Every structure is written in C-alpha cells, then in structure tokens.
Amino acid sequence: MESEPAYKVNNSRVYGAGWSYNLTNQKDAIKLCETLNHYEEISRLNRNIDKQFDKITRELIQVKMTLNILNEEVNQLSGDINALNEAK
C-alpha cells in the first residue's frame, strides 16, 4: 500500500510537510516535487530499516543470553555427570 505523497504541486508552487516553494515555472515545480517525494520515500525506508535493525539487535541479545544460560546449565550437568562417574 503506497502512502500519500508528502509534497504536491499547485501551478508552479510545491507544498507539503510544512514547507512551500514558489518556482518560476510548472515544469521545475513538478521536478522538485518528484525529487522531494523521492527523498521522503528514502527517509521513510531508512527509518523502517533502523527499526528492523533495532528489533534484530534486541533479538540477538536475547538469543545470546539464552545461549549463555544453556551453556551454564550444560556445564553444570557435565559436572554432575562427572561427579556421579567418580562416585562409582
């Protein structure tokens, strides 16, 4: 689903996102509008990538913590098994 463009053209004026640019002709206004909307899309994609990266980083930290806990438990079990074998 595509979102509404941040910038629009009205004759030779480009407006949107709290800004307004008056140009000398409509062709330049259309080009500026396309460029600004392209940059807005790139910015949106970058924010999305940053959110996904943060989520993945948090999940990796959780996995590492879980692996450390499991490693400690395996070491404990290994020690218990060794103690049982020595007791025989």
Secondary structure, DSSP 8 states (H G I E B T S, - for coil): -----S-EEETTEEEETTEEEE-SSHHHHHHHHHHHHHHHHHHHHHHHHHHHHHHHHHHHHHHHHHHHHHHHHHHHHHHHHHHHHHH-
